[in-house]
Amino acid sequence: MPVICTIDDLRALYARRVPRMFRDYAESGSWSEQTLHDNDADFARIRLRQRVAVDMSDRRLASTMAGQEVAMPIALAPIGLCGMQTADGEIKAARAAEAAGVPFTLSTMSVCSIEDVAAHVTRPFWFQLYVMKDTDFVARLMARARAAGCETLVLTLDMQMLGQRHRDIRNGLSTPPRLTPRVLADLALRWRWGLGMLGTKRRHFGNIVGHAEGVSDTRSLASWTAEQFDLKLDWDKIARLRDQWGGRLVLKGILDAEDAEKAAQIGAEAIVVSNHGGRQLDGALSAIRVLPSVVAAVGGRTEVHLDGGIRSGQDALKALALGARGVYLGRAYVYGLGALGQAGVTQALDIVRRELDMTMALCGERRVQDLGRHNLILPRDFCDSSVAL
């Protein structure tokens, strides 16, 4: 077993253990993947301001996100198909998040169902909703989430149509995978993954198959999904969904100050600056580059979170110092999940926690709430009022 020190170490092990089809699903962006790469590269452009001869004792990372106490301002982002990264993946990730004292967000497009995950944790998790044309199905889905104890709904706004991801098209992505000669050869090299899948009954989209009208298997699911994303989603529908849900609401997919203003008016507990991990509109700005303008636009009326490009505790600190109340791990925890299951997610969270804690200390801060722009040296195009190229 290699020594694991960083998220990149987990990624290397992940690459050896998870079939290519599902690695590409997690790692790919849309079209040329420019926005995917910018999500990472723009973090690297921000420098940290080191301070010395300051009291570094008694450091505290505890905070709150969307009204929930957290051990550190980190949440696990909603990721579809986690149950194909490793058997029962959503359950394993949820248990690791619970042990770490951070929120886990279950995707609508998960393999393990809402009820499956709820049966394996003792605290409420967050549920992410895609808005579908079938309003009865959406209502039932929210009711199931409430019945499972979910108190926070993460409503994704940037997925009214599916971005074109070339890697998924070329791989013929399906759940479970179609056993072509190339896929069989790939699976033969990743026997741990195969043994895990043989040992579980969870191999389909558990929140949809058997729950949506006319969807009884993977084949019928594909055609249903292609037609179901709601092209008519607007702010009025979002307000109605907020009232229908009745609990805490987080709006995910904000990448513009004007949209942030509208989201604040809706009354959401938090908004998430996100470009869907570079998987939707290629050529859009990175999440971290947009963050300052969104924070300025909402003026403290709602929490601002960030999703996209967080690969280390230093990345997390940079986002928090620019005004984010919390950040989300996506690919970073998927690498741990595919590499080592629940233990790998725990390692990913531990790595980010240690890096955040040490970086905060070396920047001269003891409480995560005290982070601010004074801790950073910013490029000129990270500004409050507009985003300049």
KAZILIN-V859344 format. One record per residue. N is the residue number from 1. RES is the residue in three letters. D_CENTER is the distance of its C-alpha to the mean C-alpha in whole Angstrom. Layout:
n res d_center
N RES D_CENTER
N RES D_CENTER
This chain:
n res d_center
1 MET 28
2 PRO 26
3 VAL 26
4 ILE 22
5 CYS 22
6 THR 19
7 ILE 15
8 ASP 18
9 ASP 20
10 LEU 17
11 ARG 16
12 ALA 20
13 LEU 21
14 TYR 18
15 ALA 20
16 ARG 23
17 ARG 21
18 VAL 19
19 PRO 21
20 ARG 21
21 MET 19
22 PHE 16
23 ARG 16
24 ASP 16
25 TYR 14
26 ALA 11
27 GLU 13
28 SER 14
29 GLY 14
30 SER 17
31 TRP 20
32 SER 21
33 GLU 18
34 GLN 19
35 THR 16
36 LEU 14
37 HIS 16
38 ASP 17
39 ASN 13
40 ASP 15
41 ALA 18
42 ASP 18
43 PHE 17
44 ALA 20
45 ARG 22
46 ILE 22
47 ARG 24
48 LEU 25
49 ARG 28
50 GLN 30
51 ARG 32
52 VAL 35
53 ALA 37
54 VAL 35
55 ASP 34
56 MET 31
57 SER 32
58 ASP 30
59 ARG 27
60 ARG 24
61 LEU 20
62 ALA 20
63 SER 19
64 THR 17
65 MET 14
66 ALA 15
67 GLY 18
68 GLN 17
69 GLU 19
70 VAL 16
71 ALA 18
72 MET 16
73 PRO 14
74 ILE 10
75 ALA 8
76 LEU 6
77 ALA 2
78 PRO 4
79 ILE 6
80 GLY 9
81 LEU 12
82 CYS 11
83 GLY 15
84 MET 16
85 GLN 15
86 THR 17
87 ALA 19
88 ASP 18
89 GLY 14
90 GLU 12
91 ILE 15
92 LYS 15
93 ALA 12
94 ALA 13
95 ARG 16
96 ALA 15
97 ALA 13
98 GLU 16
99 ALA 18
100 ALA 16
101 GLY 16
102 VAL 13
103 PRO 11
104 PHE 9
105 THR 7
106 LEU 9
107 SER 9
108 THR 12
109 MET 13
110 SER 13
111 VAL 16
112 CYS 16
113 SER 17
114 ILE 17
115 GLU 20
116 ASP 20
117 VAL 17
118 ALA 19
119 ALA 22
120 HIS 20
121 VAL 19
122 THR 21
123 ARG 19
124 PRO 17
125 PHE 13
126 TRP 11
127 PHE 11
128 GLN 10
129 LEU 13
130 TYR 14
131 VAL 17
132 MET 20
133 LYS 24
134 ASP 25
135 THR 25
136 ASP 26
137 PHE 23
138 VAL 21
139 ALA 23
140 ARG 23
141 LEU 20
142 MET 19
143 ALA 22
144 ARG 21
145 ALA 18
146 ARG 21
147 ALA 23
148 ALA 21
149 GLY 20
150 CYS 17
151 GLU 18
152 THR 15
153 LEU 14
154 VAL 10
155 LEU 12
156 THR 11
157 LEU 14
158 ASP 13
159 MET 14
160 GLN 18
161 MET 18
162 LEU 17
163 GLY 17
164 GLN 19
165 ARG 18
166 HIS 21
167 ARG 20
168 ASP 19
169 ILE 22
170 ARG 24
171 ASN 23
172 GLY 24
173 LEU 20
174 SER 21
175 THR 20
176 PRO 22
177 PRO 23
178 ARG 27
179 LEU 29
180 THR 31
181 PRO 33
182 ARG 30
183 VAL 27
184 LEU 30
185 ALA 31
186 ASP 27
187 LEU 27
188 ALA 30
189 LEU 28
190 ARG 25
191 TRP 28
192 ARG 25
193 TRP 23
194 GLY 25
195 LEU 27
196 GLY 24
197 MET 24
198 LEU 27
199 GLY 27
200 THR 24
201 LYS 25
202 ARG 21
203 ARG 21
204 HIS 20
205 PHE 18
206 GLY 19
207 ASN 18
208 ILE 20
209 VAL 23
210 GLY 26
211 HIS 24
212 ALA 24
213 GLU 28
214 GLY 29
215 VAL 26
216 SER 28
217 ASP 26
218 THR 24
219 ARG 27
220 SER 27
221 LEU 23
222 ALA 23
223 SER 25
224 TRP 24
225 THR 21
226 ALA 22
227 GLU 24
228 GLN 22
229 PHE 19
230 ASP 21
231 LEU 22
232 LYS 24
233 LEU 21
234 ASP 23
235 TRP 23
236 ASP 25
237 LYS 23
238 ILE 20
239 ALA 23
240 ARG 24
241 LEU 21
242 ARG 21
243 ASP 24
244 GLN 24
245 TRP 21
246 GLY 23
247 GLY 20
248 ARG 18
249 LEU 16
250 VAL 13
251 LEU 13
252 LYS 10
253 GLY 11
254 ILE 14
255 LEU 15
256 ASP 19
257 ALA 21
258 GLU 23
259 ASP 20
260 ALA 19
261 GLU 22
262 LYS 22
263 ALA 19
264 ALA 21
265 GLN 24
266 ILE 22
267 GLY 22
268 ALA 18
269 GLU 17
270 ALA 15
271 ILE 13
272 VAL 10
273 VAL 11
274 SER 9
275 ASN 11
276 HIS 8
277 GLY 8
278 GLY 12
279 ARG 12
280 GLN 14
281 LEU 17
282 ASP 18
283 GLY 20
284 ALA 18
285 LEU 18
286 SER 15
287 ALA 13
288 ILE 15
289 ARG 18
290 VAL 17
291 LEU 16
292 PRO 20
293 SER 21
294 VAL 19
295 VAL 20
296 ALA 23
297 ALA 23
298 VAL 22
299 GLY 24
300 GLY 23
301 ARG 23
302 THR 19
303 GLU 17
304 VAL 15
305 HIS 11
306 LEU 9
307 ASP 6
308 GLY 8
309 GLY 10
310 ILE 10
311 ARG 12
312 SER 14
313 GLY 16
314 GLN 18
315 ASP 15
316 ALA 13
317 LEU 17
318 LYS 18
319 ALA 15
320 LEU 16
321 ALA 20
322 LEU 19
323 GLY 19
324 ALA 15
325 ARG 15
326 GLY 12
327 VAL 9
328 TYR 5
329 LEU 6
330 GLY 4
331 ARG 8
332 ALA 9
333 TYR 9
334 VAL 10
335 TYR 13
336 GLY 14
337 LEU 13
338 GLY 15
339 ALA 18
340 LEU 19
341 GLY 17
342 GLN 17
343 ALA 19
344 GLY 16
345 VAL 13
346 THR 16
347 GLN 17
348 ALA 14
349 LEU 13
350 ASP 17
351 ILE 17
352 VAL 15
353 ARG 17
354 ARG 20
355 GLU 19
356 LEU 18
357 ASP 21
358 MET 24
359 THR 23
360 MET 23
361 ALA 27
362 LEU 28
363 CYS 27
364 GLY 29
365 GLU 27
366 ARG 27
367 ARG 25
368 VAL 21
369 GLN 22
370 ASP 25
371 LEU 23
372 GLY 24
373 ARG 25
374 HIS 28
375 ASN 26
376 LEU 25
377 ILE 27
378 LEU 25
379 PRO 26
380 ARG 28
381 ASP 26
382 PHE 23
383 CYS 25
384 ASP 25
385 SER 27
386 SER 26
387 VAL 24
388 ALA 27
389 LEU 27
